[in-house]
Amino acid sequence: MDYTYQDIAKMIDHSLLNPTLTQDALEEGIRLALDYDAASVCILPYYLKRCADLLRGSDVRASTTIGFPHGGHTTAIKVAEAEQALADGGEELDMVVNISQVLSGKWDYVAKDIRAVTEVTHAAGQKVKVIFENCYLNDDQKIMLCKICGEIGVDWVKTSTGYGSGGATDEDLTLMRAHVPASVQVKAAGGVRTLDRLLEVRALGVTRCGATRTAGILDEAKARLGL
């Protein structure tokens, strides 16, 4: 393998977003991400403050979701969510576009929605990932979202919530990488469950993946690297 353990671990946002996760499960998940030195923990918003406290002093970032999972919140509510998340120690925010407005072709609304969350996040010195939910969109809509996100200067474009009808496909990842500027990174979410799949999407230009099977992926990386 051509990558170090850290190269692989720092691609993974350990996802703790299933609504049935108990408090004990969230605690265990945060500690797992710390043990494996993942890039971040993306956690249910109500537990973000505790997560940030546990991660403080480590290289694992605290992250959460905005407008999740359907994107239909008003912009004011998304901004309020972002402000709360930032106050709670959030360093990376994964926001869902207004899917209804994307499908309606209301691009001014979509852009203002993304810009509002991005501006408040960047003003706090933190980063934003914009979730398209590609399974519901055609290529023209995906390309327009890439254009908007590039113009606004978001930090990542992201394929999916993991709760739609589909996840990250090679075709979508290739399209997104081709249509955002180099300054915007690409995150794959939904279906990245093995080390081999993670390496495949990395080869397409992906820098982050959302994963629930972090331990399995990174145990395999350790085995291949002889660690």
C-alpha positions as CSV (number, residue, x, y, z in Angstrom):
1,M,0.0,0.0,0.0
2,D,1.3,3.4,-1.0
3,Y,-0.1,5.3,2.0
4,T,0.8,5.6,5.6
5,Y,-1.7,4.7,8.4
6,Q,-2.2,8.4,9.1
7,D,-3.0,9.0,5.4
8,I,-5.8,6.5,5.7
9,A,-7.1,7.4,9.2
10,K,-7.2,11.1,8.3
11,M,-9.6,10.4,5.5
12,I,-12.3,9.1,7.8
13,D,-15.1,11.1,9.5
14,H,-16.4,8.5,12.0
15,S,-20.1,8.8,11.7
16,L,-22.3,8.7,14.8
17,L,-25.6,9.9,13.3
18,N,-28.0,7.0,13.6
19,P,-30.9,8.3,15.7
20,T,-31.0,5.0,17.7
21,L,-27.5,5.4,19.1
22,T,-27.6,5.6,22.9
23,Q,-25.5,7.9,25.0
24,D,-23.2,5.0,25.9
25,A,-22.8,4.2,22.2
26,L,-21.9,7.8,21.4
27,E,-19.3,7.8,24.2
28,E,-17.8,4.5,22.8
29,G,-17.8,5.9,19.3
30,I,-15.9,9.0,20.3
31,R,-13.3,7.0,22.1
32,L,-13.0,4.6,19.1
33,A,-12.3,7.6,16.8
34,L,-9.7,8.8,19.3
35,D,-8.1,5.4,19.5
36,Y,-7.8,5.1,15.8
37,D,-6.9,8.8,15.2
38,A,-9.7,9.4,12.6
39,A,-10.1,12.8,10.9
40,S,-13.2,13.7,12.8
41,V,-16.3,12.5,14.7
42,C,-19.5,13.5,13.0
43,I,-22.0,13.2,15.8
44,L,-25.7,13.9,16.6
45,P,-25.9,17.6,17.3
46,Y,-27.2,17.3,20.9
47,Y,-24.0,15.5,21.9
48,L,-21.5,17.7,20.1
49,K,-20.4,19.7,23.1
50,R,-19.5,16.6,25.0
51,C,-17.8,15.2,21.9
52,A,-15.7,18.4,21.5
53,D,-14.8,18.2,25.2
54,L,-13.5,14.6,24.8
55,L,-11.6,15.4,21.6
56,R,-9.9,18.6,22.9
57,G,-6.2,18.4,22.7
58,S,-6.3,15.6,20.1
59,D,-6.0,15.7,16.3
60,V,-9.5,14.4,15.9
61,R,-12.0,17.2,15.0
62,A,-15.5,17.6,16.3
63,S,-18.2,17.8,13.6
64,T,-21.9,17.6,13.3
65,T,-24.8,18.1,10.8
66,I,-26.9,21.1,9.7
67,G,-30.3,20.7,8.2
68,F,-29.9,16.9,8.4
69,P,-31.0,14.7,6.7
70,H,-33.6,16.2,4.4
71,G,-32.3,19.8,4.0
72,G,-35.8,21.3,4.2
73,H,-35.1,23.5,7.2
74,T,-35.4,27.3,6.7
75,T,-32.2,29.1,6.1
76,A,-32.6,30.9,9.5
77,I,-32.9,27.6,11.3
78,K,-29.8,26.2,9.5
79,V,-27.8,29.3,10.5
80,A,-29.1,28.9,14.1
81,E,-28.0,25.3,14.1
82,A,-24.6,26.3,12.8
83,E,-24.2,29.0,15.4
84,Q,-25.1,26.5,18.1
85,A,-22.8,23.9,16.7
86,L,-19.9,26.4,16.6
87,A,-20.6,27.5,20.2
88,D,-20.5,23.8,21.2
89,G,-17.0,23.4,19.7
90,G,-17.9,22.2,16.2
91,E,-15.0,22.5,13.8
92,E,-16.5,21.0,10.7
93,L,-20.2,21.3,9.8
94,D,-21.9,19.0,7.3
95,M,-25.0,20.9,5.9
96,V,-27.6,19.4,3.6
97,V,-28.8,21.6,0.6
98,N,-32.5,22.3,0.3
99,I,-33.2,19.3,-2.0
100,S,-36.7,20.5,-2.8
101,Q,-35.4,23.8,-4.0
102,V,-32.6,22.1,-6.1
103,L,-35.2,19.9,-7.8
104,S,-37.3,23.0,-8.3
105,G,-34.5,24.8,-10.0
106,K,-34.5,27.7,-7.5
107,W,-30.8,28.3,-7.7
108,D,-30.8,31.7,-6.0
109,Y,-32.5,30.2,-3.0
110,V,-30.1,27.3,-2.9
111,A,-27.0,29.6,-3.2
112,K,-28.2,31.9,-0.4
113,D,-28.9,28.9,1.8
114,I,-25.4,27.5,1.3
115,R,-23.8,30.9,1.6
116,A,-25.5,31.8,4.9
117,V,-24.2,28.7,6.6
118,T,-20.8,29.0,5.0
119,E,-20.3,32.6,6.0
120,V,-21.2,32.0,9.7
121,T,-18.9,28.9,9.8
122,H,-16.0,30.6,8.1
123,A,-16.4,33.7,10.3
124,A,-15.7,31.4,13.2
125,G,-12.6,30.0,11.5
126,Q,-14.2,26.6,10.9
127,K,-15.1,24.5,7.9
128,V,-18.2,23.4,6.0
129,K,-19.1,20.4,3.9
130,V,-22.2,20.7,1.6
131,I,-24.2,17.5,1.1
132,F,-25.9,17.2,-2.3
133,E,-27.8,13.9,-1.8
134,N,-27.0,12.9,-5.3
135,C,-29.3,9.9,-5.5
136,Y,-32.2,12.4,-6.0
137,L,-30.4,14.6,-8.6
138,N,-29.5,14.5,-12.3
139,D,-26.0,15.4,-13.5
140,D,-27.0,18.9,-14.5
141,Q,-28.2,19.6,-11.0
142,K,-25.1,18.2,-9.5
143,I,-22.9,20.3,-11.8
144,M,-24.9,23.4,-10.9
145,L,-24.4,22.7,-7.2
146,C,-20.6,22.2,-7.8
147,K,-20.5,25.6,-9.5
148,I,-22.4,27.3,-6.7
149,C,-20.2,25.7,-4.0
150,G,-17.1,26.7,-5.9
151,E,-18.2,30.3,-6.2
152,I,-19.1,30.5,-2.5
153,G,-15.8,28.8,-1.4
154,V,-17.1,25.9,0.7
155,D,-14.5,23.5,2.0
156,W,-16.0,20.2,0.8
157,V,-18.8,19.0,-1.5
158,K,-20.3,15.7,-0.2
159,T,-22.2,13.0,-2.1
160,S,-24.8,11.9,0.4
161,T,-26.2,11.8,3.9
162,G,-26.1,8.1,4.1
163,Y,-29.8,8.1,4.7
164,G,-31.1,8.6,1.1
165,S,-31.8,5.9,-1.4
166,G,-28.1,5.7,-2.6
167,G,-24.6,6.6,-1.6
168,A,-21.3,7.5,-3.2
169,T,-20.8,6.3,-6.8
170,D,-17.6,6.5,-8.8
171,E,-19.5,8.4,-11.5
172,D,-20.7,11.1,-9.0
173,L,-17.3,11.4,-7.4
174,T,-15.6,11.9,-10.7
175,L,-18.2,14.4,-11.8
176,M,-17.9,16.4,-8.5
177,R,-14.1,16.4,-8.6
178,A,-14.2,17.7,-12.2
179,H,-16.6,20.5,-11.5
180,V,-15.3,22.1,-8.3
181,P,-12.1,24.1,-8.1
182,A,-9.0,22.6,-6.6
183,S,-9.6,24.5,-3.4
184,V,-12.8,22.6,-2.8
185,Q,-12.4,19.0,-1.6
186,V,-14.7,16.0,-2.2
187,K,-16.2,13.8,0.5
188,A,-17.7,10.4,-0.2
189,A,-20.5,9.2,2.1
190,G,-22.7,6.1,1.8
191,G,-21.2,2.7,1.0
192,V,-17.5,3.2,2.0
193,R,-17.3,0.1,4.2
194,T,-13.9,-1.4,3.4
195,L,-10.3,-0.4,3.0
196,D,-10.3,-1.3,-0.7
197,R,-13.3,0.9,-1.3
198,L,-11.7,3.8,0.6
199,L,-8.6,3.4,-1.6
200,E,-10.7,3.3,-4.7
201,V,-12.4,6.6,-3.9
202,R,-9.1,8.2,-2.9
203,A,-7.8,7.4,-6.4
204,L,-10.8,9.5,-7.7
205,G,-9.7,12.5,-5.7
206,V,-11.7,12.0,-2.5
207,T,-10.0,13.4,0.6
208,R,-12.7,12.4,3.2
209,C,-15.2,9.6,3.7
210,G,-18.0,9.2,6.1
211,A,-17.8,5.8,7.7
212,T,-19.5,3.8,10.5
213,R,-17.1,0.8,10.0
214,T,-14.0,2.8,10.9
215,A,-12.5,0.1,13.1
216,G,-12.7,-2.6,10.4
217,I,-11.2,-0.3,7.7
218,L,-8.3,0.8,9.9
219,D,-7.7,-2.6,11.4
220,E,-7.2,-3.8,7.8
221,A,-4.9,-0.9,7.1
222,K,-2.8,-1.8,10.1
223,A,-2.6,-5.4,9.0
224,R,-1.5,-4.5,5.5
225,L,1.1,-2.1,6.8
226,G,2.3,-4.6,9.3
227,L,1.5,-2.4,12.3
